[in-house]
Amino acid sequence: MIDYTPWNVTDYQKIFIDESKQLIEIFRNEIVEIHHFGSTAVKGLPGNQSLDILPVVKNIEKIEQYVEAMMSVGYHMTTFSVYADERCKVFIREINGLTRVILMVERTDFDAIDRRLAVRDYLRMHPEIRKSYADLKQKLAFQFTGDYQGYKNAKDEFVSFLEQDAVNWYKTTKR
């Protein structure tokens, strides 16, 4: 079932901070920076029971050394990647119905980093687009109850245009 929780019901920021502290304990100096992205990082956008965290690391190849430590705190590594051209490591764990997705990218993968931060920041700065996206997500969640893949496929066209606009906006405002 696709379940959306209003932003004010769950303290996503606190969960992000707690997860970040744990990641820093495990990875120490390998992490350069950590970002909260996705729906739960945008106030007013309903979250879909998944909290996305983007640790930017010095060397993506070294992450394999930490798999056992991540498993000891309940994470498992997966091969999931949204974009074929990205070199990333992904860890997932679920606690109390909220999935934590840790998408690790190397600090030299500017496209992967900018792609996530652009969408987050664009939605934060453009309330009319945020509302359109929230309305679409809730409509599709109702329409595709129990069919996550159908929901995702129906949302992809909007997200593709959103990401393109967001990245263009981000590149001009980031300078």
N, C-alpha and C positions, 0 to 999 in steps of 0.2 A: 504494500500500500504506500502511496506517495502521501507523506504527511508534512504539512507546512505549519511551522510554529511561528506565531507573531514575534517580531524582534524583541519586544519588551517582556516576553514570557521567560525566555532563557537568557542568562547573562553570558553571551558568547564571548565578550571581551575578557571576562574573568577566566573562562575556560581556555581561551587562547593564551593568556598570560601564564596560567598554570602549566599548560602543555609546553610552552616555550621554555620555561624554567627547567622542565624535565629534559627537554632536548639539549639544552646547554649543558646540563649535568653529564649527559651521555657523550655528546660530541665535542665538548670543550672548545678548543681553539679552531676546530675545523669549520665551525659556523661563523660566517662573516656578518650576516644579518638575518632577521626573521620577519616575515610579513604575514598578516592575516588577510586572506583574500576570499573571493566567492561571496555568495549571498549573505552569509552571517557576518561579513565584515562591513556591510552597508546598512547603517541604521535606517529602519523603516522598510527594509526589504525582507519579506518572510523567508526564513531559513528552512531548508529541506532535510533536517536531521543529519547534516554533514558539515563539519567545520574544517575548512581548508587552510593549511599552514604551509608557507613557502620559506623553508630555510635555504639560504644561499650559502653554498659551501666553497671552500678553497679548491678542493679536488674531488670530483664526483667519484673517481675510481677508489678513493680511500673509504668510501661509505660502506663497502662490503665488510670492512673490519668491525663494524658496529652492529651487524645484524643480530648477533647473539645478545648483545646488551639491549637492543630494542625488543627482541622476543621476550626477554626477562621481565619487561614491563607491559607485556600484552600486545605488542605490535607484531604484525607479520608483513613481510615484504611481498610486493606484487609486481607484475611486469606491466601494469596499466600505464598507458601514456596517451594523452589526448592528441598529440601531434607527432607524426612519424619522424620529424627532423630533430626532436628533442632528445637529449641524453639526460635522463633523470632517474632518480631512485624514488620509489613510492612505498610508504609504510602506512598500514591501516590498522585501527583498532576501534572497537565499539564499546562504549560505556553508557549504561542507562539510556539506550536508544539513540545516542548521538555518536555518529561515526566520525572519528578524527582521521583526516587524510593528510599525510605529510608528504608533500611533493618537493623533493630536494633537487636543486639545480646548481650547476657550477657557476661561479661568479662571472665567468666569461660568456655565458649564454644570455646575452642581453635581450634577445627576442623573447625568450621564455619568461624572463623576469618582467620585462616591460608589458608583455601581453596580459599578465595577471594584474599587475598594478594599474595599468591603463583602464581596464574595465572597472575595477573597484573604484578608482578615483573619479572616473567619468560618471558613474552612477551616483557617487556621493555629491558631485557638483551639479548634476542635472536632474532636478526633482521630477520634471515631466517625463523624462525617459525612464527614471527609476519606477515611477508609478505605472507606466505602460508595461514595463517588464514584470513588475509584481502582479499586475492584473492578468497578464498572459500566463504566468506561472501558475497562478491559482486556478484559472479557467482550465488549463491543460491538466492540472493535478486532478481536478474533478472529472474531466472528460476521460482521462486515462488511469483511473483508479485501478491499482493492481497491475498496471502495465508500464513499468519504468522505461523500457526501451521505446515503446510507442510515445510516451511523454517526452523523452529525450529527443527523439527524431523530430517530433512536431515543434519543439523549441529551438532546434539547431539553426533553422534559417534566420530567425530573429537574432539569435546569439551571434551568428556569423556577421551580420550587418552591424550589430552593436559593437562587436570586437573591432571591426574595421574602423568604424567611426571613433571609437575610444582610443585606439592606437594612434590614429592621425591627430586627434586632439591632444593626446599625451605628449607626442613628439614636439608639438608646437608650444605647449605650455611648460615643458620640462627644461627648456633652454635657459 
